[in-house]
Amino acid sequence: MHRAWSLETTGNQHGRVAIVTGANTGLGYETALALAGKGARVTLACRDHDKAETARRRMLLSHPSAQIDVRLIDTGDLDSVRRFADAFTRDHARLDLLINNAGIMITPYFQTAQGFEGQLGVNYLGHFLLTGLLLPLMTRTPGARVLSLYSLAAGWGRIRFDDLHFARKYDPTQAYAQSKLACLMFGLELDKRLRAAGHEAKSVAAHPGFSRSDLSRHLSVPIRAALWAVGPWLLQSGADGALPTLYGALGEDIRGGEAIGPDGRKQRKGAPAVVEPFAEALDQAKRERLWAVSEESCGIGYGF
Ligand SMILES: NC(=O)c1ccc[n+]([C@@H]2O[C@H](COP(=O)([O-])OP(=O)(O)OC[C@H]3O[C@@H](n4cnc5c(N)ncnc54)[C@H](OP(=O)(O)O)[C@@H]3O)[C@@H](O)[C@H]2O)c1
């Protein structure tokens, strides 16, 4: 009989170092809390110092001896991402887990500091650069893993190579779907390239189904009210929503290159399991094109 992966039976993570972006609330908070509870040294990589510090104190109430640091990063500003990566690399000799979690959903149109469409910039391009800058540290760390958060919304997204930043007509839902499809394609492609280059580090993509968090903050008031009403049936808890990410990060049977999500009906809720990635993310030509565009946009060469 298939037995679901469980956090409780996962061994302690003492001596391991993790970064979780967007860890002050929602799924990032739950992920960081669980990793810190297992003994990993966790950096809460957040854009607001006070919110992050409040989250750190709350985590310490559950795990008083946990090692939790706060560092500032705005994934919507590549200069901020570079400052974060420089300082982290200076201060740490290893990085075992990079959890690319920070995200925004269905926002009004805005541009990031470098002029990218906001959701693509914050959710994907900032993490593409962060991962590239931290990869030298991770490839020196035995058993290191990168986790990329995607979404069921990726299933109806496409990468608009002809108008990546919605210069023509902005569609906030399609922009979210594009950004999350990009995260999934990156998670899979990174693993393929790590294998080809002979690195031991792994890359995994994970999605939380429908989980309670602050992600709906940019939706209209009526839609938020409706979500609140159906929440108990539709949504799983934030702690359960973090389990696909934690399975990808800690599961001993993870080989790299998997997509992970809840195993229930339509992957909305349930225990974490390996799932089939959306077909669009398996298009190798599009993955390579996205990779090349991302390197150019971020001014980084991964070297493979
Ligand atoms: N909840 C779900 O059902 C669901 C479903 C599919 C995928 N996801 C994915 O799960 C991830 C976590 O989302 P969530 O549901 O936990 O949402 P959330 O509660 O809104 O948390 C999002 C986190 O990202 C941070 N963030 C936003 N913009 C940032 C930026 N520019 N720089 C740094 N941090 C930034 C937020 O910080 P502030 O608090 O300072 O804004 C917050 O800590 C996202 O990638 C999302 O796409 C969630």
The ligand as an SDF file (V2000), in Angstrom:
LIG
                    3D

 48 52  0  0  0  0  0  0  0  0999 V2000
   -2.0480   29.5380   -1.1990 N   0  0  0  0  0  0  0  0  0  0  0  0
   -2.2850   28.7980   -2.2700 C   0  0  0  0  0  0  0  0  0  0  0  0
   -3.3340   28.1380   -2.3880 O   0  0  0  0  0  0  0  0  0  0  0  0
   -1.2780   28.7360   -3.3770 C   0  0  0  0  0  0  0  0  0  0  0  0
   -1.6140   28.0110   -4.5200 C   0  0  0  0  0  0  0  0  0  0  0  0
   -0.6720   27.8870   -5.5380 C   0  0  0  0  0  0  0  0  0  0  0  0
    0.5900   28.4170   -5.3940 C   0  0  0  0  0  0  0  0  0  0  0  0
    0.8920   29.1380   -4.2770 N   0  0  0  0  0  0  0  0  0  0  0  0
    2.2350   29.7170   -4.1960 C   0  0  0  0  0  0  0  0  0  0  0  0
    2.7460   29.6010   -2.8820 O   0  0  0  0  0  0  0  0  0  0  0  0
    3.6920   30.6580   -2.6410 C   0  0  0  0  0  0  0  0  0  0  0  0
    3.4040   31.2860   -1.2920 C   0  0  0  0  0  0  0  0  0  0  0  0
    2.1500   31.9510   -1.3660 O   0  0  0  0  0  0  0  0  0  0  0  0
    1.1350   32.0390   -0.1430 P   0  0  0  0  0  0  0  0  0  0  0  0
   -0.1000   31.3770   -0.5810 O   0  0  0  0  0  0  0  0  0  0  0  0
    1.7850   31.6410    1.1180 O   0  0  0  0  0  0  0  0  0  0  0  0
    0.8550   33.6350   -0.1640 O   0  0  0  0  0  0  0  0  0  0  0  0
    1.0590   34.7470    0.9570 P   0  0  0  0  0  0  0  0  0  0  0  0
    0.4780   34.3030    2.2420 O   0  0  0  0  0  0  0  0  0  0  0  0
    0.5320   36.0050    0.3270 O   0  0  0  0  0  0  0  0  0  0  0  0
    2.6520   34.8540    1.1200 O   0  0  0  0  0  0  0  0  0  0  0  0
    3.4450   35.3850    0.0980 C   0  0  0  0  0  0  0  0  0  0  0  0
    4.8150   35.7460    0.6650 C   0  0  0  0  0  0  0  0  0  0  0  0
    5.5980   36.2800   -0.4100 O   0  0  0  0  0  0  0  0  0  0  0  0
    6.1600   37.5250    0.0390 C   0  0  0  0  0  0  0  0  0  0  0  0
    6.4480   38.4210   -1.0710 N   0  0  0  0  0  0  0  0  0  0  0  0
    5.5820   38.9780   -1.9420 C   0  0  0  0  0  0  0  0  0  0  0  0
    6.2340   39.8010   -2.7740 N   0  0  0  0  0  0  0  0  0  0  0  0
    7.5550   39.7670   -2.4250 C   0  0  0  0  0  0  0  0  0  0  0  0
    8.7150   40.4050   -2.9120 C   0  0  0  0  0  0  0  0  0  0  0  0
    8.6840   41.2830   -3.9180 N   0  0  0  0  0  0  0  0  0  0  0  0
    9.8980   40.1330   -2.3070 N   0  0  0  0  0  0  0  0  0  0  0  0
    9.9560   39.2660   -1.2820 C   0  0  0  0  0  0  0  0  0  0  0  0
    8.8860   38.6470   -0.7620 N   0  0  0  0  0  0  0  0  0  0  0  0
    7.6950   38.9010   -1.3330 C   0  0  0  0  0  0  0  0  0  0  0  0
    5.0990   38.0950    0.9690 C   0  0  0  0  0  0  0  0  0  0  0  0
    5.6580   39.1160    1.7650 O   0  0  0  0  0  0  0  0  0  0  0  0
    4.7300   40.3190    2.3460 P   0  0  0  0  0  0  0  0  0  0  0  0
    3.8990   39.7260    3.4330 O   0  0  0  0  0  0  0  0  0  0  0  0
    5.7210   41.3400    2.8150 O   0  0  0  0  0  0  0  0  0  0  0  0
    3.8990   40.8050    1.1910 O   0  0  0  0  0  0  0  0  0  0  0  0
    4.7440   36.8430    1.7440 C   0  0  0  0  0  0  0  0  0  0  0  0
    5.7270   36.5760    2.7040 O   0  0  0  0  0  0  0  0  0  0  0  0
    3.5600   31.6150   -3.8280 C   0  0  0  0  0  0  0  0  0  0  0  0
    4.6450   31.4020   -4.7140 O   0  0  0  0  0  0  0  0  0  0  0  0
    2.2540   31.2120   -4.4840 C   0  0  0  0  0  0  0  0  0  0  0  0
    2.2390   31.4710   -5.8730 O   0  0  0  0  0  0  0  0  0  0  0  0
   -0.0110   29.3090   -3.2640 C   0  0  0  0  0  0  0  0  0  0  0  0
  1  2  1  0
  2  3  2  0
  2  4  1  0
  4  5  1  0
  4 48  2  0
  5  6  2  0
  6  7  1  0
  7  8  2  0
  8  9  1  0
  8 48  1  0
  9 10  1  0
  9 46  1  0
 10 11  1  0
 11 12  1  0
 11 44  1  0
 12 13  1  0
 13 14  1  0
 14 15  2  0
 14 16  1  0
 14 17  1  0
 17 18  1  0
 18 19  2  0
 18 20  1  0
 18 21  1  0
 21 22  1  0
 22 23  1  0
 23 24  1  0
 23 42  1  0
 24 25  1  0
 25 26  1  0
 25 36  1  0
 26 27  1  0
 26 35  1  0
 27 28  2  0
 28 29  1  0
 29 30  1  0
 29 35  2  0
 30 31  1  0
 30 32  2  0
 32 33  1  0
 33 34  2  0
 34 35  1  0
 36 37  1  0
 36 42  1  0
 37 38  1  0
 38 39  2  0
 38 40  1  0
 38 41  1  0
 42 43  1  0
 44 45  1  0
 44 46  1  0
 46 47  1  0
M  CHG  2   8   1  16  -1
M  END
$$$$
